[in-house]
Amino acid sequence: MGTQEREVYMSTHKPKLIEEFVGQIQEALEQIPQIKETLEEKPDRDDVELWSSDLEFKMEEVHEDIRNLQNEVAEVKYQVDDLRSEDR
């Protein structure tokens, strides 16, 4: 990939915003009081399993998004390092 191609890639490639990750985490955290309330009411086992499954799924999504972000950051860092070495 030439220097111009890297510059175009870096300027047009937009990684998922951290705010989106924070939003997903907040969404999952907002469910916790609802889960606690349901548990206090001695819920049906199916309700608990459904909520637990939903929360687990959301946390897996967040974890996957974080891994993707880490990969994107590593790629950008590699590109920056590469560009710096070409400038020397």
C-alpha positions as CSV (number, residue, x, y, z in Angstrom):
1,M,0.0,0.0,0.0
2,G,1.5,3.3,-1.1
3,T,1.7,6.4,1.1
4,Q,-1.2,8.0,-0.7
5,E,-3.4,4.9,-0.4
6,R,-2.6,4.8,3.4
7,E,-3.6,8.4,3.8
8,V,-6.9,7.8,2.0
9,Y,-7.6,4.7,4.0
10,M,-6.8,6.5,7.3
11,S,-8.9,9.5,6.4
12,T,-12.0,7.5,5.2
13,H,-11.8,4.6,7.7
14,K,-13.8,5.5,10.8
15,P,-13.6,3.1,13.7
16,K,-16.6,2.6,15.9
17,L,-16.8,5.4,18.3
18,I,-16.0,4.8,22.0
19,E,-19.3,6.6,22.8
20,E,-21.1,3.7,21.1
21,F,-19.4,1.2,23.4
22,V,-20.2,3.3,26.4
23,G,-23.9,3.4,25.2
24,Q,-23.9,-0.4,24.9
25,I,-22.4,-0.8,28.4
26,Q,-24.9,1.7,29.9
27,E,-27.7,-0.2,28.2
28,A,-26.6,-3.4,29.8
29,L,-26.1,-1.7,33.2
30,E,-29.6,-0.2,33.1
31,Q,-31.0,-3.7,33.0
32,I,-29.4,-4.7,36.3
33,P,-31.9,-2.8,38.6
34,Q,-34.7,-4.4,36.6
35,I,-33.1,-7.9,37.1
36,K,-32.7,-7.2,40.8
37,E,-36.3,-6.2,41.2
38,T,-37.4,-9.3,39.4
39,L,-35.3,-11.4,41.6
40,E,-36.8,-9.8,44.7
41,E,-40.2,-10.7,43.5
42,K,-39.2,-14.4,43.3
43,P,-39.4,-14.5,39.6
44,D,-40.2,-17.4,37.3
45,R,-37.0,-19.3,36.4
46,D,-37.7,-18.7,32.7
47,D,-37.7,-14.9,33.3
48,V,-34.3,-15.0,35.0
49,E,-32.8,-17.2,32.3
50,L,-34.1,-14.9,29.6
51,W,-32.7,-11.8,31.3
52,S,-29.4,-13.5,32.0
53,S,-29.1,-14.7,28.5
54,D,-29.9,-11.2,27.1
55,L,-27.4,-9.6,29.4
56,E,-24.8,-12.2,28.5
57,F,-25.4,-11.6,24.8
58,K,-25.0,-7.8,25.2
59,M,-21.8,-8.2,27.2
60,E,-20.4,-10.5,24.5
61,E,-21.2,-7.9,21.9
62,V,-19.4,-5.2,23.9
63,H,-16.5,-7.5,24.4
64,E,-16.3,-8.2,20.6
65,D,-16.6,-4.5,19.9
66,I,-13.7,-3.8,22.2
67,R,-11.6,-6.5,20.5
68,N,-12.4,-4.9,17.1
69,L,-11.5,-1.5,18.4
70,Q,-8.2,-2.8,19.8
71,N,-7.4,-4.3,16.4
72,E,-8.3,-1.1,14.6
73,V,-6.1,0.9,17.0
74,A,-3.2,-1.5,16.4
75,E,-3.7,-1.2,12.7
76,V,-3.6,2.6,12.8
77,K,-0.6,2.5,15.1
78,Y,1.2,0.3,12.6
79,Q,0.3,2.6,9.8
80,V,1.5,5.7,11.8
81,D,4.8,3.9,12.7
82,D,5.2,2.8,9.0
83,L,4.7,6.4,7.8
84,R,7.1,7.7,10.4
85,S,9.8,5.2,9.3
86,E,9.3,6.3,5.6
87,D,9.8,9.9,6.6
88,R,13.3,9.1,8.1
